[in-house]
Amino acid sequence: MEIPNYRSQVVYEEIYNDEELGRMEPEFRRLENVCYLDHAGTTLYAKSQLEAYISQLQENVFGNPHSRNPSSSLTTDAIDAIRLRILGHFGTSGDEYAVIFTSGATSALKILAETFTFNGGPFVYLEESHTSVIGIRELVKSTQTLSNGIHAVPKNVMEAFLNARSSIDQSETSKLNFQNETQAKLRNGLVAYPAQCNFSGYKYPLEWIQEIQSGKLAPLVESRDFLINQSDSTNLPDNWYVLLDAAAFAGTNYLNLSKFPADFVVLSFYKMFGFPTGLGALLVRRRTEKVLEKKYFGGGTLQVLDPSTNFHVKKQQLHQRFEDGTLPFLSILSLNHGFDTWIKLGVSLEKISIRTFRLAQYAYRVLVGLKYPNGQPVAEIYNDSNYESVERSGGVVSFNLLRQDGTFIGYSQVEEIAFLHRIHLRYGCFCNPGACRRFLKHKPEDILRHFVVS
């Protein structure tokens, strides 16, 4: 194998100063002699983060928030403060958004799928979305009418519609939607896309949010070119809502919801802080909560219930109606220590974003430079941006290794070698079959054929 003098050609420029690196070193000493490269799977918690959390539990009595006693009040007040801290982190407030705690990003998506009232409006999703986003379509098919169109849109098509110069008067559209709020049975369209592709690391424009809300995808839906179900409707929605999957984005990037007001945002906290697992959130914009209609009710969500009749009254606040049963309150308490650790380490999300981008850029450039003596590349890398800009590229590098004749080296072989050298990688399509299929140049019939053969 020929390895060019890439050490002089490809340079990694460290953005953290010596003081910042010095603060991190004792937090992650367990990584000595380990090369951990699976932050897309889960980031790593800091030593002091867990110590502070355990200390808090040892020094306080936290009771069930559904009880009424001093320990219960302590828990309730702490959770309320954490809700506000989460919203503050995303540049907004409790006046603009509600925080619904869930068991993860997937659970948040399922809750939205079960409660969003389409009323004949379409569900549109970017093909290169997480499996859990695409799974919404099954609930749409099973619980809605044939008037609901389900549209799976390729990346290049979505870009063509949303990056084009807008001909829609945003103020007029907002006025129309406001007037329509008082009407019954409005058709509501839901459009889902990720802030960052978890397969390639590509960052989609957050500016798309307001473009979608203004109705810019109306011609796409009207064309029915990407319709995947037997919808009989040609009606366009009265209102367009945006579901932003921020699970892969929020751990290394700043999302300002005051600037980019998505209607629904899903989060996974272990991808932000490494701990706890099994905890996520659905952020709901206050002005759009009217389109959520929850049927099931669990413990803690009602003001009153008569079990012998149909009489019940749900609680007023959105999160109280949607958080069924007892919250994982001890896990929620740990979120404070995740935020505190970021402050303690003294690095902003902007710096984290730049550093992860530079590391990905360095890895990409080195891999591109590796060639066999016959000139055959050692790696086939899957990305859309060539890691030229932090605005469009995150800290993910997806690739296959190749033999000298250009054939793929099986991932199990790569896994064995990486395991021997204590390199922690991730293998597969990362629950993003759309991106995987496009980059591997597979057609739908190829997927079916491979599945049958396997």
BELDAMO-V479337 format. One record per residue. N is the residue number from 0. RES is the residue in one small letter. OMEGA is omega in whole degrees, -180 to 180 (none if undefined). D_LAST is the distance of its C-alpha to the last C-alpha in whole Angstrom. Layout:
# BELDAMO-V479337
N:RES:OMEGA:D_LAST  N:RES:OMEGA:D_LAST
This chain:
# BELDAMO-V479337
0:m:179:33  1:e:178:36  2:i:-180:36  3:p:-179:39  4:n:-174:42  5:y:180:40  6:r:178:42  7:s:-178:45  8:q:-178:43  9:v:-175:41  10:v:172:43  11:y:-179:42  12:e:-178:44  13:e:-180:45  14:i:179:46  15:y:177:47  16:n:-176:50  17:d:-180:51  18:e:179:52  19:e:178:49  20:l:179:47  21:g:177:49  22:r:-178:49  23:m:-172:45  24:e:-180:45  25:p:-180:46  26:e:-172:44  27:f:-180:41  28:r:179:42  29:r:179:39  30:l:179:37  31:e:-179:39  32:n:177:37  33:v:175:34  34:c:-175:32  35:y:-177:31  36:l:-179:29  37:d:178:27  38:h:176:30  39:a:175:27  40:g:171:26  41:t:174:29  42:t:-175:32  43:l:177:35  44:y:179:38  45:a:-178:41  46:k:-177:43  47:s:177:46  48:q:178:44  49:l:-179:43  50:e:-180:47  51:a:180:48  52:y:180:46  53:i:178:47  54:s:179:50  55:q:180:50  56:l:-179:49  57:q:-173:51  58:e:-177:54  59:n:174:54  60:v:-180:53  61:f:-178:51  62:g:178:51  63:n:-178:49  64:p:178:49  65:h:175:50  66:s:177:53  67:r:178:56  68:n:-177:58  69:p:-180:58  70:s:176:55  71:s:180:53  72:s:178:55  73:l:179:54  74:t:-178:50  75:t:180:51  76:d:-179:53  77:a:-180:51  78:i:178:48  79:d:179:50  80:a:180:51  81:i:176:47  82:r:-179:46  83:l:179:49  84:r:177:48  85:i:-180:44  86:l:177:46  87:g:178:48  88:h:-180:46  89:f:171:44  90:g:-179:47  91:t:-175:48  92:s:178:50  93:g:176:50  94:d:-175:52  95:e:-175:49  96:y:171:46  97:a:177:45  98:v:175:43  99:i:178:40  100:f:-179:39  101:t:179:35  102:s:178:33  103:g:180:31  104:a:180:30  105:t:178:27  106:s:178:30  107:a:179:32  108:l:-180:30  109:k:178:30  110:i:179:33  111:l:-180:34  112:a:-178:32  113:e:-171:33  114:t:-179:37  115:f:-179:37  116:t:-180:39  117:f:-177:38  118:n:180:40  119:g:178:39  120:g:-175:38  121:p:167:35  122:f:-177:32  123:v:178:31  124:y:174:28  125:l:-179:27  126:e:-176:24  127:e:176:24  128:s:176:24  129:h:178:23  130:t:-177:20  131:s:175:23  132:v:-179:26  133:i:180:23  134:g:177:23  135:i:-175:27  136:r:-179:26  137:e:175:25  138:l:178:28  139:v:-179:30  140:k:-173:28  141:s:-174:29  142:t:-179:33  143:q:-178:34  144:t:179:35  145:l:179:34  146:s:178:37  147:n:175:34  148:g:176:32  149:i:-173:29  150:h:176:29  151:a:-169:26  152:v:176:28  153:p:-177:27  154:k:-176:28  155:n:179:31  156:v:178:32  157:m:179:33  158:e:-178:35  159:a:-180:36  160:f:-171:38  161:l:178:39  162:n:179:40  163:a:-180:42  164:r:-175:46  165:s:175:46  166:s:-177:49  167:i:176:49  168:d:-175:52  169:q:-177:50  170:s:179:53  171:e:179:54  172:t:179:50  173:s:180:51  174:k:179:54  175:l:-179:52  176:n:180:50  177:f:179:52  178:q:-177:54  179:n:-177:51  180:e:-177:51  181:t:-177:53  182:q:178:52  183:a:175:50  184:k:175:46  185:l:173:46  186:r:-178:42  187:n:177:40  188:g:178:38  189:l:180:35  190:v:-176:34  191:a:172:31  192:y:-179:30  193:p:173:30  194:a:177:33  195:q:178:31  196:c:-178:27  197:n:177:25  198:f:-175:23  199:s:-177:26  200:g:-179:29  201:y:179:30  202:k:179:33  203:y:-178:34  204:p:175:37  205:l:176:39  206:e:178:41  207:w:-175:39  208:i:-178:40  209:q:175:43  210:e:179:42  211:i:-180:40  212:q:-180:42  213:s:178:45  214:g:-174:43  215:k:178:42  216:l:-179:38  217:a:180:40  218:p:179:40  219:l:-180:36  220:v:-178:36  221:e:-179:38  222:s:-179:37  223:r:-177:34  224:d:-175:31  225:f:178:29  226:l:-178:29  227:i:176:26  228:n:-176:27  229:q:179:30  230:s:180:33  231:d:-174:36  232:s:172:38  233:t:-179:40  234:n:175:42  235:l:-179:42  236:p:174:42  237:d:-179:45  238:n:179:44  239:w:180:41  240:y:-176:39  241:v:170:37  242:l:179:34  243:l:175:34  244:d:-177:31  245:a:-175:33  246:a:-179:31  247:a:-173:30  248:f:-166:33  249:a:-178:36  250:g:-178:35  251:t:-178:37  252:n:179:38  253:y:177:41  254:l:-179:41  255:n:-177:44  256:l:174:44  257:s:180:48  258:k:-178:47  259:f:-169:43  260:p:174:44  261:a:-178:40  262:d:179:41  263:f:-180:38  264:v:177:36  265:v:-176:34  266:l:172:34  267:s:-170:32  268:f:178:35  269:y:176:33  270:k:175:32  271:m:-171:36  272:f:-177:37  273:g:-178:35  274:f:1:36  275:p:170:36  276:t:178:32  277:g:178:32  278:l:178:34  279:g:179:34  280:a:168:36  281:l:176:37  282:l:-177:40  283:v:177:41  284:r:-174:44  285:r:-176:47  286:r:-180:48  287:t:-177:45  288:e:180:44  289:k:-177:46  290:v:179:43  291:l:-178:41  292:e:-176:42  293:k:-178:40  294:k:-179:41  295:y:172:40  296:f:179:42  297:g:-179:42  298:g:177:45  299:g:-176:47  300:t:-175:46  301:l:170:49  302:q:-179:53  303:v:180:54  304:l:172:52  305:d:-176:53  306:p:-177:51  307:s:175:53  308:t:179:53  309:n:-174:51  310:f:170:53  311:h:178:51  312:v:-179:52  313:k:178:49  314:k:-172:50  315:q:-175:51  316:q:-175:49  317:l:-176:46  318:h:178:44  319:q:179:46  320:r:-172:45  321:f:-179:41  322:e:-176:41  323:d:177:40  324:g:-179:42  325:t:177:43  326:l:171:41  327:p:-165:40  328:f:178:43  329:l:175:43  330:s:180:40  331:i:179:42  332:l:-177:45  333:s:-178:43  334:l:177:42  335:n:-176:46  336:h:172:45  337:g:176:42  338:f:-179:45  339:d:-180:47  340:t:176:45  341:w:180:45  342:i:-178:49  343:k:-179:49  344:l:173:47  345:g:177:49  346:v:-179:47  347:s:175:46  348:l:177:43  349:e:178:44  350:k:178:44  351:i:-180:41  352:s:-180:39  353:i:-177:41  354:r:180:40  355:t:176:36  356:f:-178:36  357:r:177:38  358:l:178:36  359:a:179:33  360:q:179:35  361:y:179:36  362:a:180:33  363:y:-177:32  364:r:177:35  365:v:180:34  366:l:179:31  367:v:-177:32  368:g:-179:34  369:l:-179:32  370:k:174:32  371:y:179:32  372:p:179:35  373:n:179:34  374:g:180:33  375:q:177:30  376:p:178:29  377:v:-175:27  378:a:170:25  379:e:-171:24  380:i:-174:25  381:y:178:24  382:n:-178:27  383:d:-170:30  384:s:-175:33  385:n:176:33  386:y:-179:35  387:e:-173:38  388:s:177:39  389:v:179:39  390:e:-176:39  391:r:-176:36  392:s:175:34  393:g:-174:33  394:g:179:32  395:v:175:28  396:v:179:27  397:s:-175:23  398:f:167:22  399:n:174:20  400:l:-174:22  401:l:171:22  402:r:-178:23  403:q:179:26  404:d:176:25  405:g:178:23  406:t:-177:20  407:f:168:18  408:i:-177:18  409:g:-177:15  410:y:180:16  411:s:177:16  412:q:177:19  413:v:-180:20  414:e:180:20  415:e:-179:22  416:i:179:25  417:a:-180:25  418:f:-180:25  419:l:-178:28  420:h:177:30  421:r:176:30  422:i:-176:28  423:h:180:27  424:l:175:24  425:r:-174:21  426:y:177:18  427:g:-179:15  428:c:172:16  429:f:-180:19  430:c:175:18  431:n:-175:19  432:p:-179:17  433:g:178:19  434:a:180:21  435:c:-179:18  436:r:-178:17  437:r:-176:20  438:f:178:21  439:l:177:18  440:k:177:19  441:h:173:16  442:k:179:17  443:p:-180:16  444:e:176:14  445:d:180:12  446:i:-180:11  447:l:-179:10  448:r:179:9  449:h:180:6  450:f:180:5  451:v:-179:6  452:v:-177:4  453:s:none:0
